Amino acid sequence: MSITTVPFDTAKYLTDPQDQAELLAEAFATGDGDVIRKAVSIVARARGISRVAVDAGVTREGVYKALGPDGDPKLSTVLNILGALGVKLSATLVPPAEQVGA
């Protein structure tokens, strides 16, 4: 007897805004663009891509393209999507020992 599996979709279970914010904070802490893009994509899908697109002033297809595996969105698009998710970016000074190239 073979085992049948189905893909796990994190977005279906990430319904609490606080949990979504924690996922995004952890992704931002990595500094890895792919990790950040994937986390934003998960939260956008959890909230509903169509709703996020309308709130961000971007087409639904534009959100999918920006957050897709090959996505490399403009900063303005990212900021609009994050704003639609109710997320605000902030800057934190990195100690010299942790800076890139240090």
C-alpha positions as CSV (number, residue, x, y, z in Angstrom):
1,M,0.0,0.0,0.0
2,S,1.5,3.3,-1.0
3,I,1.3,6.5,1.0
4,T,-0.4,9.5,-0.6
5,T,0.9,12.9,0.5
6,V,-0.3,16.4,-0.2
7,P,1.8,19.6,-0.2
8,F,1.7,21.5,3.1
9,D,0.6,25.1,2.7
10,T,1.7,27.3,5.6
11,A,-0.6,30.1,4.6
12,K,-3.7,28.0,5.4
13,Y,-2.6,27.8,9.1
14,L,-1.0,31.1,9.6
15,T,-4.2,33.0,10.4
16,D,-3.1,35.1,13.5
17,P,-1.7,38.5,12.6
18,Q,0.8,38.3,15.5
19,D,2.1,35.0,14.2
20,Q,2.3,36.5,10.7
21,A,4.3,39.5,12.1
22,E,6.7,37.1,13.9
23,L,7.3,35.2,10.7
24,L,8.1,38.4,8.8
25,A,10.3,39.7,11.6
26,E,12.3,36.4,11.6
27,A,12.6,36.5,7.8
28,F,13.8,40.2,7.9
29,A,16.3,39.2,10.6
30,T,18.0,36.8,8.2
31,G,18.7,39.5,5.7
32,D,18.2,37.0,2.9
33,G,16.0,38.4,0.1
34,D,14.7,34.9,-0.9
35,V,13.6,34.1,2.7
36,I,12.0,37.6,3.0
37,R,10.1,37.2,-0.3
38,K,8.9,33.8,0.6
39,A,7.7,35.0,4.1
40,V,5.9,38.0,2.5
41,S,4.3,35.6,0.0
42,I,3.0,33.3,2.7
43,V,1.5,36.1,4.7
44,A,-0.1,37.7,1.6
45,R,-1.6,34.3,0.7
46,A,-2.8,33.9,4.3
47,R,-4.6,37.3,4.0
48,G,-5.8,36.7,0.5
49,I,-3.9,37.8,-2.5
50,S,-6.8,39.6,-4.1
51,R,-7.4,41.7,-1.0
52,V,-3.7,42.4,-0.6
53,A,-3.5,43.4,-4.3
54,V,-6.4,45.9,-4.0
55,D,-5.0,47.4,-0.7
56,A,-1.5,47.7,-2.2
57,G,-2.7,49.2,-5.5
58,V,-1.1,46.4,-7.5
59,T,-2.8,43.8,-9.7
60,R,-3.3,40.3,-8.4
61,E,-1.0,39.1,-11.1
62,G,1.6,41.7,-10.1
63,V,1.6,40.4,-6.5
64,Y,2.1,36.9,-7.7
65,K,4.9,37.9,-10.0
66,A,6.6,40.1,-7.4
67,L,6.5,37.4,-4.7
68,G,7.0,34.4,-7.0
69,P,10.1,32.2,-7.0
70,D,11.7,34.4,-9.8
71,G,10.3,37.7,-8.3
72,D,12.6,40.7,-7.9
73,P,10.1,43.4,-7.2
74,K,10.8,47.1,-7.0
75,L,11.1,48.6,-3.6
76,S,7.9,50.6,-4.1
77,T,6.0,47.4,-4.8
78,V,7.4,45.7,-1.7
79,L,6.5,48.7,0.4
80,N,2.9,48.8,-1.0
81,I,2.5,45.1,-0.3
82,L,3.9,45.4,3.2
83,G,1.6,48.4,3.8
84,A,-1.4,46.4,2.7
85,L,-0.3,43.7,5.2
86,G,-0.1,46.3,8.0
87,V,3.7,46.0,8.3
88,K,6.1,48.9,8.7
89,L,9.8,48.6,8.1
90,S,12.3,50.1,10.4
91,A,16.0,50.5,10.5
92,T,18.3,49.2,13.2
93,L,22.0,50.0,13.4
94,V,24.2,46.9,13.0
95,P,27.3,46.7,15.2
96,P,30.5,47.0,13.1
97,A,31.5,43.4,13.8
98,E,28.3,42.2,12.1
99,Q,28.4,44.5,9.1
100,V,28.8,43.0,5.7
101,G,32.4,43.2,4.6
102,A,33.6,43.6,8.2
